[in-house]
Amino acid sequence: MAFEGLTERLQKAMEKLRRKPKVTEADLRETMREIRLALLEADVNFKVVKDFVKTVREKAAGADVLKGLNPAQQIVKIVNDELTKLMGEEAVPLNKAKHIPTVIMMVGLQGAGKTTTAGKLALRLKNEDHARPLFIAADVYRPAAITQLQQVAAQIDVPVFEQGTDVDPVDIVKAGMEVAKENHNDYVIIDTAGRLQIDEQLMDELANIKELTNPDEILLVIDSMTGQNAVNTAEGFDDKLDITGVVLTKLDGDTRGGAAMSIRAVTGKPIKFVGEGEKMEDLDVFHPDRMASRILGMGDMMTLIEKAQKNFDEEQAQETMDKMRENTFDYNDFLEQMDQVTKMGPLENILKMMPGMANNPALKNLNIDPKQFAHIKAIVLSMTPEERENPDLMNPSRRRRLAAGAGRPIVEVNRMIKQFNQMRKMMKQVTNGNFNGMQNMFGGQMPGGKMGQMAMNRMARKMKKDKQKRIKKLRKLRKKK
């Protein structure tokens, strides 16, 4: 995750503050210095850092904060609130035309991921709005650009309008818009050309396309791994085109994350989406409050819950929760859950959304090979129906038979069974609102310290409310049946 280094430094600064029985002006100055250095190291724009630290210091220096109860916790809240404000307060939805089609221009430098992002956006619109998008291939300069767009479009079953590489891009867009009107496409996504750097010819072409189509969105796609250059790129495109929003790609890569924290403050334009992964489904709405929470090591439970809701069947999820609570969760359920979880994305990314997990030593070098899931599945599929339904039957001779059947070492079989039993025990506690099981996994201390504990408490309350809602919903469904 992009902010691991920043998260670690901020957490250390806050922990130092928390250990003080009383917070003095000197302590506050030292903490502000740590925050300033952490942000600069994360490649956040210098002026943005200066303004941010000044605002936090002014709010935290108030007598009410330093002399009040839990001053450290209040300062954490101020930092969290200001980070959220810095990145834009709240999520900004896509602009939508009053009459179809809604026109979206994708712009950006070469290699930022425009074409892939166009595909991810089109899939999102199909899945969430039941949209019928059309791509217009307006990049006639980059070798194989049209072919790449066609390959992306084929994966998600979206048509592409193209006229090859010998036609002026503006004429291609004009013809494509006519086709969209004839076919009643409700979205048109224009994949424009990029350059290695901003130049006049590129900007003139994009300005002409803008004038022709009067787009509802001009989304600038930026590679977050380019750091401070990403902010310069955003300024350059915004000056010429007056962009409507930004999509940050490769936020899951080895990057310092400064772009996400600088772009809104420097350009005034919102980050609308972030790409964290290579799958077509890996495009998420940018929520400033959730990102601030992640940066401070408090996790991102809301996004995690939303991912789960997208991929899990409501009734099946309730049945699984009931089984976990009653300790009747078996290997058949385990297989189903594995399939559902793999749809949500890489497991290490999911775990890092949990409070305090982004910098947990246990996850430091975690890189789960998808083959491991295949091996676990092979072991479970080697069980008899009776063994799958009754996990307590696993004696040594049965385990040896499983190892032979799955073609895996006996130690791997033993490890999988041990982990399954631990997970079953912990999930029984968690589904009953008891997080001690999780604390025991981390040596009796909740990951993320007090912030992690607070986030977990919020999660427990939310789980209780969600449980009540699910029960009511299921009762209504059963009555209808």
N, C-alpha and C positions, 0 to 999 in steps of 0.2 A: 504494500500500500504506500502511496506516495508520501505520506506524512510521518513515517515511522521515526525518523531521526528527530524531527520537530516535536513529535508527541513525547518521545523519551526525554528530551531536554525540558520541555514544559512541565512534564510530570515531576521531574526531579526538583525543579524550581518551586513548584507548589508543595511538594512533600517537605522541603526545607522549611517553608513558611508554616506548614501545618504543625510541625514539631515544636514550634515556638509557643511557650505558654502565653506570651503577649507579643503582639506585632508592633514594632516601633517604626518610625519614619526611616531609620537606617535599613531595617529589614525590607521595607517596601522598595527603597531605592535599589537594593541588591537584587530583589526579585525582578524589578523592571529592567535592570541591566541584563539579567539572564534571559528575559523574554525578548529583549531587543536583539541580543546576539543570536538567539535561536531562530528568530524570524529572518534575520539577515543571512544566516547560514542556509536557511531553506530557500534562499533566492527570492525573497519577497522584495518588491520595489522599495528603495531606500526612503523615499518620501512617505510612502504608505506606512512603513515601519515607524518612522518618526512621529507621524500624526496619531497612529494607533497607540503607541506607548504613552504619548502625551495625554491622550484622552483617558486611558486606563488609570494613569497615575493621578490625574485630577479627580476622577471619580472615587478612586481607592483612598486618596489622602484625606478625604472628609473625616472629620472627628467621629461621626456616627459609625463609620466602618471600623476604624482602628480601635475605638473604645467599646464597640458593641460586642455581642456574643459571636463566637466563631468568626473572627475577622478574616482568617485564611479562607474559609468557605465562601464568605461574601466576595472576596477578591477573585476567587475562581469563577464565581457567578458573573462578576463584572467582565472578566476576560472572555468568558463564554458569550455573553451578550454582545460585546464589542466585535468579537470575531464574526458572529452571525450578521451583525450590522455591516461589517466590512465587506462581506460576501453577498450582501443583498437582501437581508431580512427574511424573504420567503421565496418559494419556488415561483417561477414565472412561466405560465403556459404558452404554448405555441399560439401565434396569431392565426385567426381563421377568417376567411373571406365571407362576406354576407351571401354571395352567390358563388357556386362552384365554377372553376376550380380554385382552391387555395394554392398559391404559387410560392414555392420555397426554393430560393437560390442557395446552393452550397458553394461557398468560396473558401479559399485558403491557399497556402503554399504547397508545393509538391511534397509528398511524403507525409502529410499531416493525417491522412486517412479519410479524405473527403468521400471517395467512392464507397468505401466500406461503411462509413457513417450514414451515407445516403440510404444504403441497403438496410441498416439497422433501424433507421427512422421509418422507412417505408413499412417494414415488418411490424413495428410498434403501432403505426397507424392502422394497419390491417387488423391486427389483433384487438386493439382497444376501441377503434372507431368503426370497425368493419368497412374501412375505406377501400377505394379502388384507385390506387395511385398509378401514375405514369412517370417513367424516367425519361428525361431528354438528355441525350449524350452530346454535350456541347464542348467537350475537350477533344480538339482535333490535332493537338500538338504532341502530346505525350504518347510514345509508342505503346500500342496495345491498350490504351485507355478505354476505348469503346468495348473491346473484348472483355476487359476486367469488369466493366459495368454490366455487360450481358451475363457474365458468370455469376455475379452477385445477384442479379435480378432473377436468374434461373433458380437459384436456391430458395427464393421466397415467392416465386410465381408472380412476378410483376413485369408488365410489358415495358420494352425500351423503344423509344423513337430515335432513330439515327439515320444520317445521310452520308456516312463515311467521313473521310478526312479532307476531302477536296472542296468542301462547301464552307462558306463563311459561318462561324458559330451563331451570329445574330440571325441569319437566314434559317439555320437549323431550328433555333428556338421558336422563331415565328411560325414555321411549318408545324412544329411539334405542338404548339399551343392550339392550332386549328384542329389537329387530331384529337387532342384532349377534350375540346368542346364537342366534337362530333361523337366521341365515345362516352361522353358524360363522366369523365374521370373527375373525382372530387379533390384530388391532390395532384399537382405537377411538381416533381422534384428535378431541378436542373443541375446536372453535374458539370460544373464549369472547369475551365483549365486552371492550372496552377503554374507557378514558376519556382525556381530555387530561391528567388528573392523578389520583392515587390518591384515592378517596373512600370513605366508609363503605358506601354502597349497593352499589358495585361489589364491595367486599371481602366483604360479607355474602352476595351472590349466589354469588361464587366459593367461599366457605366452604361454602355449602349444596350446591353441585355436588360439592365434594370429599367431603363427608360422605356423599352419596348413592352416589358411584361408588368411593370408596376408591382413587384412582388410583395406578398404579405409578410414574408420572412426573408431576411438575408442572414443566413447562419454562417458565421466564420468558424471553420474547423481548425483547431489549434492543437499541435502536439505538445502536451504538457511537459514532455522531457526536454524541451528547448529552454525551459527556465525563463530567465529575464527576457530573452529574445521573443518569447511568446507575447509578452506585454507590448513590446515594440511593434510586433506584427499586428496585434490587435489595434494599436493606435493608427498604424499606416492604413489598414483597410477601412477603419471607421472614418478617418479623415476624408477618404475618397468616396466611400459608398454609403456612409451612415448605416452601419450594420444594425440589425435588430436584436441579435443575440449571439452567444458563443457556445460551441460544443468543444469540450476538452477531451482529447483522446489520450490513451495510454496512461491513464491515471493509476493503473495497477503496476506500472513499470518502476524501474529504479530511478525515481525522480524526487526532487526535493519539495515539489508541490507549491512553490511560490506563485506560479501563474494563477492558480485557483484563488489565491488570496489577494492578488494585485489587480487583475483585469477589471473587476467591477469598479474598484476605487479609482483606477486610472481613466477608464473609458466611460464609466457610467452605464455601460451596457451589461445586461444580465447574462450569467452563464445559465443556459437552459437545460443542457444535458451533459452527462459525463460518460465516457466509454471506459469500462474496466473489464477487459477480456476480449477474446478473439471471436467468440460465437456471435451469431446474428442477434441473439437475444440480449447481448451485453451492452445495453444502452439504458442508462437510468436518468430520471429527472433529477436535476441538481437542487437539493434542499440545503440552503445555507446553514440552518440550525442543526441539521443532522451532521453536516460536514464539520461544523465547529465542535460538536460533541465528539466526533471521531478524532479530531486534532488534539483534543484534551484527554484522549484515552478513555472516554466514557462510552465508547461503542456507538452502534447505530442500530438499535433494536427495531426502530420503526421500519427501516428499509428491509431488515431481515424478516420481519413479520410480513411485509408486503410481498417479498419474494416467495415466502412460504405459501401465502394465500393464493398467489398466481398459479403455483404448481401443485397444490394439494387440494384434493376433493374435500369439501366441507364435511360431508357425512362420514367419509372414511377417516378424516382427521380426528373427528370426535370419537369414533370407535377406537382408534389407536390410543388416544388420550385415556379413554376408559380402561383399556387393557393395561396401559402402563400404571395407572393408578391402582388397579386390582392385582397387578403383578402376574397377568396372564399373557403378557407380550411374548410371542414365540418367534421362531426363525422364519416362518412364512411372513409375519408382519415385518420382520427385520429386512427381508428381501424387498418388500414393497416400499419400505422407507428408504432403502438404499437407492432404488430407482428414482424416487421423488427428489431426494437430496441431490443426486447427480445432475438433475435438470436445473437446479438452482445455481449451478456454477461451481468453480473450484472450491473444495472444502476448506482450504486454508483461507480463502477470501471470506467465506461464511463465518468461520471461527473468529476472524479478526473484527467482525462487526459486533462481537459480544463485548460488554464492558471490561476494560482492562486487558483485553487479549492482544491488542495490536503489538505490544512490546513484551508480552509474556515470554520468558526464556524458553518455555516448553514449545513455543511456536516460532522461535527465532529463525531457524533454518528449515521450517516445515515446508516440504514440497511433496505433496501426495501424488504419486504416480497413478494415473487412471487404471493401470494394470493391477494395482493392489485391490481395487474394487472387483475386478474380474476374478482374481484369485480367491477372494472371500466368497464371491458368488459360486465359484466352482466347488468350494468346500461345502457350502450350504446345500447345493444341488446334489451333492453326493450322499446326503442324509436320506434316510427312509422317511415316508410321510409321518410315521409315529415319532421319530426323533425330532423332526421339525416342530411338531406340535407340543412336544414335551422336552424342553431344553435340559431338564435335570437327568435325562437318561445317559448323558455323555460320559461313559466310563472309559478306562484306558483302551480296551480292545476295540470299542466302537471308534475311538479317536484314530487308532492305527488304521482301521479300515477306511475312514474318511481321507486320511493322508494319501493312501494308495489310490483311492478312487479319484481324488482331485489332482493327483500328481504333484502334491505340495509336501514340504518337510513337516514332520510331526510337530516340531516346535512352532511352526506357523499356525497349525490347527489349534494347538494349546493356547497360543496367544489370542487368536480370534475368539475362542470360547470364553477365555478369561475377560477379554474386553467387552464381549456381549453381556456377560453376567454383571460386570461393573456398571455398564450403561443402563441395564435393566433396573438395577438397584437405585442408581442415581436418578433416573427418569421417574421412578415411582415417587421419590421424595419431591422432585421439582414440580411434578404435576399436582402434588398436594400443597404447593406453595412453600415448600421447605427447601431452602438453598444450601443447607449444611453439606449436602452431598457434593456440591460444587466446591464449597470451601475446603472440604477434606482433600479434594484433588490437588489443591494448591497449598498444602501444608497448613491448613486451618485458617488461611487468610484469603479473603475474596480478592480476585485480581482487580487491580485498579484502585486498591485502598478504599477510602471512604467514598470516592466518586463512583467506584465500581459497585460498592454496596448500595449507594443511593439509586444507581441505575437499575440494579437487580430488584430493589424494593419496588421501584416504579413498574418494573416488568411483572413482578408478582401480582401487584394490584391490577395491572392490565389483563393478566391471564385470568384472574378471578372474574373480572367484568366480561371478558370475551367468552368465558365458559358459560356464564348466565345467558349471554346473547345467543350462543350456539344452541343451548338447551331449548330456549324459546323457539328458535328457528326450526330445530329438528321436530319439536312437538307440532308446530304448524304444518310442516311437510308430511308428518305421519298422519295427521288428521285429514289432509287433502287426499292421501292415498287410501 
